[in-house]
Amino acid sequence: MALFRGYENQQGSRSHTALVRSGHMSPAEKWILDPTFLDKKMSSIFKDGVLFNYQYGGPGMDEVVIPKGRVVGVGASVKDFVSKKFLASITLPGLALNANTIGMAPYNFTKDWFQLDRFGGNQPSIITLDYVELPYMPGFTPEKSYDVTGVLKEEQAISVDNRMPWGAVIGECQNGDYLKATPSGRLTKWKSGTDKPEDIVGQVLASDLNAEPTGWLKWMLWEEQYKYDDDKFINRSGVSNLPSDEGYPFDPTYAEGNTIFQNYQSNLINNPTGIIGLHDGSGNYDGFGKNDTEYKDIELGTKEASKPFLGAFKDFAGGILKNIQQGVVVKVAGSEVPADKVTIDYRQGLITIAADVAEGKVTATYKAMHYGTPSWADFKGVQGAMYVLLKK
């Protein structure tokens, strides 16, 4: 700190006691949400500046502009109508100055109603060096234009048409790859010689492409006989702004629900149906869950001439995949095999091809039921998870 000699004026001197503003992990900066999202040019996707409404956000925190897990950048300084000062804006890379990136949104950035003289919204912050888990969606191609058009096209294809607004890794990549941000703040493979070094935002240290991710969710089961008993606990949980509501945290009997969940593990482990709508792969919208993800032209082995083929369906990691859905298309040497020449054990994920079918490489296109799917991965097109070390 500066030292003073009483009230004596020190001519030609100024103290300098300020330097470090904060640490690196999560810079202590007051950003303001980019008002560009409110522009008419964004209205085809961002309705009144909002990308989607998050059911679990609670009053004033449910109107999401930039979702959790997106990479963000900074834009021009804009006027903060609360402090009456000009503050740097935070936005998506496609809207940022020179498409810069500064870190990742660790939570949903919601509409800043304080700028409109109302209560609602939150203060944006970022993480820069954390190790994060993101859904892997290789079937989507990132846009190349880092501008309004690029942002809107990606949001249309993924957030709107595929019902998946959160941060994700899109396009093909593998362990060890460096990643850059797309116009909408998702991550994709960084290519040496094409992309600039400063574009790197992270690196894939590991991945999990197993159909059933490592964890305990597959042991959480729900049979018909328990649904009625559980309903009273489920419907009385969550945020409430109604004084008359008996929901959490006002009703102590909510804790009794834990006892019921513990019983699933001991009584129902031989019936892995998953709790409907929670982690059974059905997704938040019909037709847009993990169960709707297509395993396309997966190689199952090679059929020899005049011999039956015995094989098993595989997941994206190469492991055996069970609980196959109806509608399997099987090909040998590129030609589709007639249904009467194929026998499938859908529950165990086993396949048999008759001996009189021609020889060649066996491939199949199919879908499966996924039990134990965490909610962040329960979207159509998700093939697993990428574990990314951020590097900003």
C-alpha positions as a Markdown table, in Angstrom:
| # | Residue | x | y | z |
|---|---|---|---|---|
| 1 | Met | 0.0 | 0.0 | 0.0 |
| 2 | Ala | 1.0 | 3.6 | -0.4 |
| 3 | Leu | 2.7 | 5.3 | 2.6 |
| 4 | Phe | 2.1 | 9.0 | 3.3 |
| 5 | Arg | 3.9 | 11.6 | 5.5 |
| 6 | Gly | 0.9 | 13.1 | 7.2 |
| 7 | Tyr | -0.7 | 15.8 | 5.0 |
| 8 | Glu | 2.4 | 16.8 | 3.3 |
| 9 | Asn | 2.0 | 17.3 | -0.5 |
| 10 | Gln | 4.5 | 15.0 | -2.4 |
| 11 | Gln | 5.2 | 17.1 | -5.5 |
| 12 | Gly | 5.6 | 15.1 | -8.8 |
| 13 | Ser | 4.5 | 11.8 | -7.2 |
| 14 | Arg | 1.6 | 9.5 | -7.7 |
| 15 | Ser | 1.3 | 6.1 | -5.9 |
| 16 | His | 0.6 | 2.9 | -7.9 |
| 17 | Thr | -1.0 | 0.2 | -5.8 |
| 18 | Ala | -3.2 | -1.5 | -8.3 |
| 19 | Leu | -2.2 | -4.3 | -10.7 |
| 20 | Val | -3.8 | -7.7 | -10.3 |
| 21 | Arg | -7.5 | -7.5 | -10.9 |
| 22 | Ser | -8.2 | -11.2 | -10.3 |
| 23 | Gly | -7.0 | -14.7 | -10.9 |
| 24 | His | -7.0 | -16.4 | -14.3 |
| 25 | Met | -9.5 | -19.2 | -13.8 |
| 26 | Ser | -12.5 | -17.0 | -13.7 |
| 27 | Pro | -11.6 | -13.3 | -14.3 |
| 28 | Ala | -13.5 | -11.0 | -12.0 |
| 29 | Glu | -14.9 | -8.7 | -14.6 |
| 30 | Lys | -18.3 | -7.1 | -14.9 |
| 31 | Trp | -19.5 | -7.7 | -18.4 |
| 32 | Ile | -22.9 | -6.8 | -19.8 |
| 33 | Leu | -24.9 | -9.1 | -22.1 |
| 34 | Asp | -24.6 | -8.1 | -25.8 |
| 35 | Pro | -27.7 | -6.1 | -26.7 |
| 36 | Thr | -27.3 | -7.4 | -30.3 |
| 37 | Phe | -29.5 | -10.4 | -29.4 |
| 38 | Leu | -32.4 | -7.9 | -29.2 |
| 39 | Asp | -31.9 | -6.7 | -32.7 |
| 40 | Lys | -34.6 | -7.4 | -35.3 |
| 41 | Lys | -31.9 | -9.2 | -37.4 |
| 42 | Met | -31.7 | -11.9 | -34.7 |
| 43 | Ser | -35.4 | -12.3 | -34.2 |
| 44 | Ser | -35.8 | -15.3 | -36.4 |
| 45 | Ile | -34.1 | -17.4 | -33.6 |
| 46 | Phe | -33.8 | -15.1 | -30.6 |
| 47 | Lys | -37.4 | -14.1 | -29.8 |
| 48 | Asp | -37.2 | -10.8 | -27.9 |
| 49 | Gly | -33.5 | -11.6 | -27.4 |
| 50 | Val | -34.2 | -15.1 | -25.9 |
| 51 | Leu | -33.0 | -18.3 | -27.4 |
| 52 | Phe | -35.2 | -20.6 | -25.3 |
| 53 | Asn | -37.0 | -20.8 | -22.0 |
| 54 | Tyr | -35.4 | -23.1 | -19.4 |
| 55 | Gln | -38.0 | -24.8 | -17.2 |
| 56 | Tyr | -35.7 | -25.1 | -14.2 |
| 57 | Gly | -34.4 | -21.6 | -14.1 |
| 58 | Gly | -37.0 | -20.1 | -11.8 |
| 59 | Pro | -38.6 | -16.7 | -12.0 |
| 60 | Gly | -36.4 | -14.1 | -13.7 |
| 61 | Met | -33.8 | -16.8 | -14.6 |
| 62 | Asp | -35.6 | -18.9 | -17.2 |
| 63 | Glu | -35.1 | -16.8 | -20.4 |
| 64 | Val | -31.8 | -18.1 | -21.7 |
| 65 | Val | -29.8 | -16.0 | -24.2 |
| 66 | Ile | -26.4 | -17.9 | -24.1 |
| 67 | Pro | -26.6 | -21.4 | -22.8 |
| 68 | Lys | -24.3 | -23.2 | -20.4 |
| 69 | Gly | -21.2 | -24.7 | -22.1 |
| 70 | Arg | -20.9 | -22.2 | -24.9 |
| 71 | Val | -17.6 | -20.5 | -25.7 |
| 72 | Val | -18.0 | -16.7 | -25.6 |
| 73 | Gly | -16.1 | -13.6 | -26.7 |
| 74 | Val | -16.2 | -9.9 | -26.0 |
| 75 | Gly | -17.8 | -7.2 | -28.1 |
| 76 | Ala | -17.8 | -3.5 | -28.1 |
| 77 | Ser | -18.5 | -1.6 | -24.8 |
| 78 | Val | -22.1 | -0.6 | -24.5 |
| 79 | Lys | -24.0 | 1.5 | -22.0 |
| 80 | Asp | -25.1 | -0.1 | -18.8 |
| 81 | Phe | -28.4 | 1.5 | -17.9 |
| 82 | Val | -28.0 | 0.5 | -14.3 |
| 83 | Ser | -24.6 | 2.0 | -13.5 |
| 84 | Lys | -24.8 | 4.6 | -16.4 |
| 85 | Lys | -21.3 | 3.5 | -17.4 |
| 86 | Phe | -20.0 | 1.9 | -20.6 |
| 87 | Leu | -19.0 | -1.8 | -20.0 |
| 88 | Ala | -17.5 | -4.4 | -22.3 |
| 89 | Ser | -20.2 | -6.7 | -23.7 |
| 90 | Ile | -20.1 | -10.5 | -23.7 |
| 91 | Thr | -21.4 | -12.4 | -26.7 |
| 92 | Leu | -21.1 | -15.4 | -29.0 |
| 93 | Pro | -17.9 | -15.7 | -31.1 |
| 94 | Gly | -19.7 | -15.0 | -34.4 |
| 95 | Leu | -20.8 | -11.6 | -32.9 |
| 96 | Ala | -17.6 | -10.8 | -31.0 |
| 97 | Leu | -15.0 | -8.3 | -32.2 |
| 98 | Asn | -12.7 | -10.1 | -34.7 |
| 99 | Ala | -14.4 | -13.4 | -33.6 |
| 100 | Asn | -12.4 | -13.4 | -30.4 |
| 101 | Thr | -12.9 | -16.0 | -27.6 |
| 102 | Ile | -12.2 | -15.5 | -23.9 |
| 103 | Gly | -13.7 | -18.6 | -22.2 |
| 104 | Met | -16.8 | -20.7 | -21.6 |
| 105 | Ala | -20.1 | -19.9 | -20.0 |
| 106 | Pro | -20.3 | -22.0 | -16.8 |
| 107 | Tyr | -24.1 | -21.4 | -16.4 |
| 108 | Asn | -26.9 | -20.0 | -18.5 |
| 109 | Phe | -26.7 | -16.3 | -19.3 |
| 110 | Thr | -30.3 | -15.0 | -19.0 |
| 111 | Lys | -32.0 | -12.0 | -20.4 |
| 112 | Asp | -30.8 | -8.8 | -18.6 |
| 113 | Trp | -34.1 | -7.3 | -17.6 |
| 114 | Phe | -32.3 | -4.7 | -15.4 |
| 115 | Gln | -31.4 | -2.9 | -18.6 |
| 116 | Leu | -35.2 | -2.5 | -19.2 |
| 117 | Asp | -35.9 | -1.3 | -15.7 |
| 118 | Arg | -37.2 | -4.6 | -14.4 |
| 119 | Phe | -35.9 | -7.3 | -12.2 |
| 120 | Gly | -34.5 | -10.5 | -13.8 |
| 121 | Gly | -31.4 | -11.9 | -15.4 |
| 122 | Asn | -27.9 | -12.7 | -14.0 |
| 123 | Gln | -24.3 | -11.4 | -14.2 |
| 124 | Pro | -22.2 | -13.2 | -16.9 |
| 125 | Ser | -18.9 | -14.8 | -15.9 |
| 126 | Ile | -16.6 | -17.3 | -17.6 |
| 127 | Ile | -14.3 | -20.2 | -16.9 |
| 128 | Thr | -10.9 | -20.4 | -18.8 |
| 129 | Leu | -8.9 | -23.4 | -17.6 |
| 130 | Asp | -11.4 | -26.0 | -16.3 |
| 131 | Tyr | -11.8 | -29.6 | -17.4 |
| 132 | Val | -15.3 | -29.9 | -18.9 |
| 133 | Glu | -17.6 | -32.6 | -20.2 |
| 134 | Leu | -19.5 | -31.9 | -23.4 |
| 135 | Pro | -21.8 | -33.9 | -25.6 |
| 136 | Tyr | -20.2 | -35.2 | -28.8 |
| 137 | Met | -22.3 | -34.6 | -32.0 |
| 138 | Pro | -20.2 | -35.4 | -35.0 |
| 139 | Gly | -23.1 | -35.4 | -37.4 |
| 140 | Phe | -23.3 | -31.6 | -37.4 |
| 141 | Thr | -21.1 | -29.4 | -39.6 |
| 142 | Pro | -20.0 | -26.1 | -38.1 |
| 143 | Glu | -20.7 | -22.9 | -40.0 |
| 144 | Lys | -17.7 | -21.0 | -41.5 |
| 145 | Ser | -19.0 | -17.5 | -41.4 |
| 146 | Tyr | -18.3 | -15.7 | -38.1 |
| 147 | Asp | -21.1 | -13.3 | -38.3 |
| 148 | Val | -24.9 | -13.0 | -37.7 |
| 149 | Thr | -25.6 | -15.4 | -40.5 |
| 150 | Gly | -23.3 | -18.1 | -39.2 |
| 151 | Val | -24.7 | -17.8 | -35.7 |
| 152 | Leu | -28.3 | -18.0 | -36.8 |
| 153 | Lys | -27.7 | -21.0 | -39.1 |
| 154 | Glu | -26.0 | -23.0 | -36.4 |
| 155 | Glu | -28.8 | -22.2 | -33.9 |
| 156 | Gln | -31.4 | -23.1 | -36.4 |
| 157 | Ala | -29.8 | -26.5 | -37.2 |
| 158 | Ile | -28.9 | -27.5 | -33.6 |
| 159 | Ser | -30.9 | -25.5 | -31.1 |
| 160 | Val | -34.2 | -25.3 | -33.0 |
| 161 | Asp | -34.3 | -28.2 | -35.5 |
| 162 | Asn | -32.6 | -30.7 | -33.2 |
| 163 | Arg | -33.8 | -29.3 | -29.8 |
| 164 | Met | -30.2 | -29.1 | -28.4 |
| 165 | Pro | -29.2 | -25.6 | -27.2 |
| 166 | Trp | -26.4 | -26.4 | -24.8 |
| 167 | Gly | -22.7 | -26.4 | -25.5 |
| 168 | Ala | -21.3 | -29.4 | -27.4 |
| 169 | Val | -18.5 | -30.6 | -29.6 |
| 170 | Ile | -19.7 | -30.9 | -33.2 |
| 171 | Gly | -18.0 | -32.3 | -36.3 |
| 172 | Glu | -15.5 | -35.2 | -36.3 |
| 173 | Cys | -12.7 | -35.2 | -33.7 |
| 174 | Gln | -10.8 | -37.7 | -31.5 |
| 175 | Asn | -8.6 | -37.9 | -28.4 |
| 176 | Gly | -5.8 | -35.4 | -28.4 |
| 177 | Asp | -7.4 | -33.0 | -30.9 |
| 178 | Tyr | -7.2 | -29.3 | -30.3 |
| 179 | Leu | -10.6 | -27.5 | -30.5 |
| 180 | Lys | -11.7 | -24.1 | -31.6 |
| 181 | Ala | -15.1 | -22.3 | -31.2 |
| 182 | Thr | -17.8 | -22.2 | -33.9 |
| 183 | Pro | -19.8 | -19.0 | -34.6 |
| 184 | Ser | -22.5 | -20.1 | -32.0 |
| 185 | Gly | -19.9 | -21.0 | -29.3 |
| 186 | Arg | -19.9 | -24.7 | -29.7 |
| 187 | Leu | -16.5 | -26.5 | -30.2 |
| 188 | Thr | -15.1 | -28.2 | -33.2 |
| 189 | Lys | -11.7 | -29.6 | -34.4 |
| 190 | Trp | -8.9 | -27.0 | -34.8 |
| 191 | Lys | -6.8 | -27.8 | -37.9 |
| 192 | Ser | -3.1 | -27.1 | -38.1 |
| 193 | Gly | -2.1 | -25.0 | -41.1 |
| 194 | Thr | -5.7 | -23.8 | -41.6 |
| 195 | Asp | -6.7 | -22.2 | -38.3 |
| 196 | Lys | -4.8 | -19.7 | -36.3 |
| 197 | Pro | -3.0 | -20.7 | -33.0 |
| 198 | Glu | -5.0 | -18.1 | -31.1 |
| 199 | Asp | -8.2 | -19.9 | -32.2 |
| 200 | Ile | -7.5 | -22.8 | -29.8 |
| 201 | Val | -9.9 | -22.9 | -26.9 |
| 202 | Gly | -9.3 | -26.4 | -25.6 |
| 203 | Gln | -8.0 | -30.0 | -26.1 |
| 204 | Val | -9.7 | -33.3 | -26.0 |
| 205 | Leu | -8.0 | -35.4 | -23.2 |
| 206 | Ala | -10.4 | -38.3 | -23.3 |
| 207 | Ser | -13.8 | -39.4 | -24.6 |
| 208 | Asp | -16.6 | -41.8 | -23.7 |
| 209 | Leu | -18.4 | -43.3 | -26.7 |
| 210 | Asn | -20.0 | -46.2 | -24.8 |
| 211 | Ala | -23.7 | -46.6 | -25.2 |
| 212 | Glu | -24.1 | -46.7 | -21.5 |
| 213 | Pro | -21.8 | -44.1 | -19.9 |
| 214 | Thr | -19.8 | -45.1 | -16.8 |
| 215 | Gly | -22.0 | -44.3 | -13.8 |
| 216 | Trp | -24.9 | -45.3 | -11.6 |
| 217 | Leu | -27.9 | -44.0 | -13.6 |
| 218 | Lys | -28.7 | -47.4 | -15.2 |
| 219 | Trp | -29.4 | -48.8 | -11.7 |
| 220 | Met | -32.2 | -46.3 | -11.1 |
| 221 | Leu | -35.4 | -48.0 | -12.1 |
| 222 | Trp | -39.1 | -47.2 | -12.1 |
| 223 | Glu | -41.9 | -49.8 | -12.3 |
| 224 | Glu | -45.6 | -49.1 | -12.9 |
| 225 | Gln | -46.5 | -50.1 | -9.3 |
| 226 | Tyr | -44.4 | -47.3 | -7.9 |
| 227 | Lys | -45.3 | -44.4 | -10.2 |
| 228 | Tyr | -48.4 | -43.4 | -8.3 |
| 229 | Asp | -46.6 | -43.4 | -5.0 |
| 230 | Asp | -43.7 | -41.4 | -6.4 |
| 231 | Asp | -45.9 | -38.8 | -8.1 |
| 232 | Lys | -46.6 | -36.9 | -4.9 |
| 233 | Phe | -42.9 | -36.4 | -4.3 |
| 234 | Ile | -42.0 | -35.5 | -7.9 |
| 235 | Asn | -44.8 | -32.9 | -8.3 |
| 236 | Arg | -43.9 | -31.2 | -5.1 |
| 237 | Ser | -40.3 | -30.5 | -5.9 |
| 238 | Gly | -38.5 | -27.6 | -7.5 |
| 239 | Val | -38.8 | -23.8 | -7.3 |
| 240 | Ser | -42.1 | -22.3 | -6.4 |
| 241 | Asn | -43.2 | -18.6 | -6.2 |
| 242 | Leu | -46.7 | -19.4 | -4.8 |
| 243 | Pro | -47.1 | -19.1 | -1.0 |
| 244 | Ser | -49.8 | -21.7 | -1.1 |
| 245 | Asp | -47.7 | -24.3 | -2.8 |
| 246 | Glu | -46.4 | -27.1 | -0.6 |
| 247 | Gly | -43.4 | -27.8 | -2.8 |
| 248 | Tyr | -39.7 | -27.9 | -1.9 |
| 249 | Pro | -38.2 | -26.5 | 0.3 |
| 250 | Phe | -41.4 | -26.0 | 2.4 |
| 251 | Asp | -42.5 | -29.6 | 2.7 |
| 252 | Pro | -40.2 | -31.8 | 4.9 |
| 253 | Thr | -41.8 | -35.0 | 3.6 |
| 254 | Tyr | -40.0 | -34.4 | 0.3 |
| 255 | Ala | -37.0 | -36.2 | 1.8 |
| 256 | Glu | -39.0 | -39.4 | 2.0 |
| 257 | Gly | -38.6 | -39.7 | -1.8 |
| 258 | Asn | -35.0 | -40.8 | -1.2 |
| 259 | Thr | -36.1 | -43.9 | 0.5 |
| 260 | Ile | -38.2 | -44.9 | -2.5 |
| 261 | Phe | -35.2 | -44.4 | -4.9 |
| 262 | Gln | -33.0 | -46.5 | -2.7 |
| 263 | Asn | -35.5 | -49.4 | -3.0 |
| 264 | Tyr | -35.1 | -49.4 | -6.8 |
| 265 | Gln | -31.5 | -50.5 | -6.5 |
| 266 | Ser | -32.3 | -53.4 | -4.2 |
| 267 | Asn | -35.6 | -54.6 | -5.8 |
| 268 | Leu | -35.5 | -53.8 | -9.5 |
| 269 | Ile | -32.0 | -54.3 | -10.7 |
| 270 | Asn | -33.1 | -57.1 | -13.1 |
| 271 | Asn | -35.5 | -54.8 | -15.0 |
| 272 | Pro | -33.4 | -52.0 | -16.5 |
| 273 | Thr | -36.2 | -49.9 | -18.0 |
| 274 | Gly | -34.9 | -46.6 | -16.7 |
| 275 | Ile | -37.2 | -43.9 | -15.1 |
| 276 | Ile | -39.4 | -42.8 | -18.0 |
| 277 | Gly | -38.5 | -39.4 | -19.3 |
| 278 | Leu | -35.5 | -39.0 | -16.9 |
| 279 | His | -32.7 | -41.3 | -18.1 |
| 280 | Asp | -34.3 | -43.8 | -20.5 |
| 281 | Gly | -33.0 | -42.1 | -23.6 |
| 282 | Ser | -36.4 | -40.7 | -24.6 |
| 283 | Gly | -35.3 | -37.1 | -24.7 |
| 284 | Asn | -37.1 | -33.9 | -23.7 |
| 285 | Tyr | -39.1 | -34.0 | -26.9 |
| 286 | Asp | -40.6 | -37.0 | -28.7 |
| 287 | Gly | -38.2 | -38.0 | -31.5 |
| 288 | Phe | -35.2 | -36.0 | -30.3 |
| 289 | Gly | -33.7 | -38.3 | -27.6 |
| 290 | Lys | -30.6 | -40.5 | -27.5 |
| 291 | Asn | -32.9 | -43.4 | -28.6 |
| 292 | Asp | -33.4 | -41.5 | -31.9 |
| 293 | Thr | -29.7 | -41.4 | -32.6 |
| 294 | Glu | -28.9 | -43.6 | -35.6 |
| 295 | Tyr | -25.9 | -46.0 | -35.7 |
| 296 | Lys | -25.3 | -45.7 | -39.4 |
| 297 | Asp | -23.4 | -48.3 | -41.5 |
| 298 | Ile | -21.6 | -49.7 | -38.5 |
| 299 | Glu | -19.2 | -52.5 | -39.4 |
| 300 | Leu | -20.1 | -55.8 | -37.6 |
| 301 | Gly | -17.6 | -58.2 | -39.2 |
| 302 | Thr | -17.0 | -60.2 | -42.3 |
| 303 | Lys | -19.2 | -63.0 | -43.6 |
| 304 | Glu | -17.5 | -66.0 | -45.2 |
| 305 | Ala | -18.8 | -67.8 | -48.2 |
| 306 | Ser | -21.3 | -70.7 | -47.5 |
| 307 | Lys | -21.2 | -70.1 | -43.8 |
| 308 | Pro | -23.7 | -68.3 | -41.5 |
| 309 | Phe | -22.6 | -65.1 | -39.9 |
| 310 | Leu | -22.9 | -64.7 | -36.2 |
| 311 | Gly | -22.2 | -61.3 | -34.7 |
| 312 | Ala | -23.3 | -58.6 | -32.3 |
| 313 | Phe | -24.4 | -55.0 | -32.7 |
| 314 | Lys | -21.8 | -52.4 | -31.7 |
| 315 | Asp | -21.9 | -49.0 | -30.1 |
| 316 | Phe | -19.7 | -46.1 | -31.2 |
| 317 | Ala | -16.9 | -47.2 | -28.9 |
| 318 | Gly | -17.0 | -50.7 | -30.5 |
| 319 | Gly | -18.6 | -52.5 | -27.5 |
| 320 | Ile | -21.6 | -54.8 | -27.7 |
| 321 | Leu | -24.9 | -52.9 | -27.9 |
| 322 | Lys | -28.1 | -54.4 | -26.5 |
| 323 | Asn | -31.8 | -53.4 | -26.6 |
| 324 | Ile | -31.9 | -52.8 | -30.4 |
| 325 | Gln | -35.0 | -51.2 | -31.9 |
| 326 | Gln | -37.0 | -52.6 | -34.7 |
| 327 | Gly | -36.1 | -51.4 | -38.3 |
| 328 | Val | -32.6 | -52.7 | -38.7 |
| 329 | Val | -31.0 | -52.5 | -42.2 |
| 330 | Val | -28.3 | -55.1 | -42.8 |
| 331 | Lys | -25.9 | -55.0 | -45.7 |
| 332 | Val | -23.2 | -57.5 | -46.9 |
| 333 | Ala | -20.7 | -56.1 | -49.4 |
| 334 | Gly | -22.8 | -53.0 | -49.8 |
| 335 | Ser | -26.0 | -54.9 | -50.7 |
| 336 | Glu | -29.0 | -55.0 | -48.4 |
| 337 | Val | -29.8 | -58.4 | -47.1 |
| 338 | Pro | -33.5 | -59.6 | -47.3 |
| 339 | Ala | -35.2 | -59.7 | -43.9 |
| 340 | Asp | -35.9 | -63.4 | -44.2 |
| 341 | Lys | -32.2 | -64.1 | -44.3 |
| 342 | Val | -31.5 | -62.2 | -41.0 |
| 343 | Thr | -32.3 | -63.3 | -37.4 |
| 344 | Ile | -32.0 | -60.7 | -34.7 |
| 345 | Asp | -32.1 | -61.1 | -30.9 |
| 346 | Tyr | -33.1 | -57.5 | -30.1 |
| 347 | Arg | -32.7 | -57.8 | -26.4 |
| 348 | Gln | -29.2 | -59.2 | -26.4 |
| 349 | Gly | -28.0 | -57.4 | -29.5 |
| 350 | Leu | -27.1 | -60.5 | -31.5 |
| 351 | Ile | -27.5 | -61.0 | -35.3 |
| 352 | Thr | -27.4 | -64.1 | -37.5 |
| 353 | Ile | -27.2 | -64.0 | -41.3 |
| 354 | Ala | -28.1 | -67.2 | -43.3 |
| 355 | Ala | -25.3 | -69.2 | -44.9 |
| 356 | Asp | -26.5 | -68.8 | -48.5 |
| 357 | Val | -26.0 | -65.0 | -48.5 |
| 358 | Ala | -23.0 | -63.8 | -50.4 |
| 359 | Glu | -19.7 | -63.2 | -48.6 |
| 360 | Gly | -18.3 | -59.7 | -47.7 |
| 361 | Lys | -18.1 | -57.0 | -45.1 |
| 362 | Val | -21.2 | -56.9 | -42.9 |
| 363 | Thr | -22.6 | -53.4 | -42.0 |
| 364 | Ala | -25.8 | -52.4 | -40.3 |
| 365 | Thr | -27.9 | -49.3 | -39.6 |
| 366 | Tyr | -30.0 | -49.3 | -36.4 |
| 367 | Lys | -31.2 | -47.5 | -33.3 |
| 368 | Ala | -31.2 | -48.7 | -29.7 |
| 369 | Met | -32.8 | -48.0 | -26.4 |
| 370 | His | -30.3 | -46.4 | -23.9 |
| 371 | Tyr | -30.8 | -46.9 | -20.2 |
| 372 | Gly | -28.7 | -44.8 | -17.8 |
| 373 | Thr | -28.5 | -41.8 | -20.1 |
| 374 | Pro | -27.7 | -38.5 | -18.3 |
| 375 | Ser | -30.0 | -35.6 | -19.2 |
| 376 | Trp | -27.2 | -33.5 | -20.7 |
| 377 | Ala | -26.5 | -36.3 | -23.3 |
| 378 | Asp | -30.1 | -37.3 | -24.0 |
| 379 | Phe | -30.4 | -35.7 | -27.4 |
| 380 | Lys | -30.7 | -36.9 | -31.0 |
| 381 | Gly | -27.2 | -37.1 | -32.6 |
| 382 | Val | -25.2 | -37.4 | -29.4 |
| 383 | Gln | -22.7 | -40.2 | -29.8 |
| 384 | Gly | -21.0 | -39.8 | -26.4 |
| 385 | Ala | -19.0 | -37.3 | -24.5 |
| 386 | Met | -15.7 | -35.4 | -25.0 |
| 387 | Tyr | -13.7 | -34.4 | -22.0 |
| 388 | Val | -12.1 | -31.1 | -22.8 |
| 389 | Leu | -9.3 | -29.1 | -21.0 |
| 390 | Leu | -10.0 | -25.4 | -21.7 |
| 391 | Lys | -6.9 | -23.4 | -22.7 |
| 392 | Lys | -7.7 | -19.7 | -22.7 |
